[in-house]
Amino acid sequence: MGSIRGILFDKDGTLFDFRATWGGWSKRLLKNLAQEAGVAPEALGRAVGFDVTTGIFAPDSAVIAHPVPEIAALLLPHLPGMEAGALVERMNALSAEAELVPAVPLVPLFRRFRAMGLRIGLVTNDGEAPARAHLAWAGVEGFFDYVAGFDSGHGAKPEPGPLLAFARAEGLDPAEVIMVGDSRHDLIAGKAAGMPVVAVLTGVAEAGELAPVADAVLPDIGHLPDWIAARTPVHA
């Protein structure tokens, strides 16, 4: 691994603890939709790999890593009369209001990244507007040079398009950018973009699932500065 000049983050499960943030939100969303449609919330939960009683996500739950339109498409067969665009719009609006639980204290950590001279980006399969709202809520939006959601025009993970767009925008070789995420979607996208990839364990996936496609597995993003400093010369 050569010099690292940029770092790309996934959002949910990486910057924010996935279970703590999205378990309650998913339960509220699905129960509200079920009530309006006159269907069982359990049916909606099964469609997206989420237990509305326990708040537990299945390891392959679409909520974990898939773009919002793909999650909506799984729900629509159980929501007669609802249109895809309206559901996506509603999910994006509710996502912006989620009660976030940062994985670690974010502001001091991002000050460290800036002091290391790193260019910083976010690539999420959430929408760009709610992603920016979440970063602003956490007080870190100003640290980000680039933010892309599924609707930003570069595609969605596990495709490498939004990752390569960051490298182009910042004038970086992809090999100089670390992709950091909590799911195989994140890591596969990073590999496809030609980037080193680091997994964190603040999502749903376990280390054994992520290790085969990761260059490193860390407990959380708070370990990144020391990991980068110990392994790569970092240039401003």
Secondary structure as GFF3:
##gff-version 3
##sequence-region A 1 236
A	DSSP	beta_strand	6	9	.	.	.	ID=ss1
A	DSSP	alpha_helix	18	37	.	.	.	ID=ss2
A	DSSP	alpha_helix	41	48	.	.	.	ID=ss3
A	DSSP	beta_strand	50	51	.	.	.	ID=ss4
A	DSSP	beta_strand	56	57	.	.	.	ID=ss5
A	DSSP	alpha_helix	62	65	.	.	.	ID=ss6
A	DSSP	alpha_helix	68	75	.	.	.	ID=ss7
A	DSSP	three_ten_helix	76	78	.	.	.	ID=ss8
A	DSSP	alpha_helix	84	95	.	.	.	ID=ss9
A	DSSP	alpha_helix	106	115	.	.	.	ID=ss10
A	DSSP	beta_strand	119	123	.	.	.	ID=ss11
A	DSSP	alpha_helix	128	138	.	.	.	ID=ss12
A	DSSP	three_ten_helix	141	143	.	.	.	ID=ss13
A	DSSP	beta_strand	146	148	.	.	.	ID=ss14
A	DSSP	alpha_helix	161	170	.	.	.	ID=ss15
A	DSSP	three_ten_helix	174	176	.	.	.	ID=ss16
A	DSSP	beta_strand	177	181	.	.	.	ID=ss17
A	DSSP	alpha_helix	184	192	.	.	.	ID=ss18
A	DSSP	beta_strand	197	200	.	.	.	ID=ss19
A	DSSP	alpha_helix	207	210	.	.	.	ID=ss20
A	DSSP	three_ten_helix	211	213	.	.	.	ID=ss21
A	DSSP	beta_strand	216	218	.	.	.	ID=ss22
A	DSSP	three_ten_helix	221	223	.	.	.	ID=ss23
A	DSSP	alpha_helix	224	231	.	.	.	ID=ss24
###
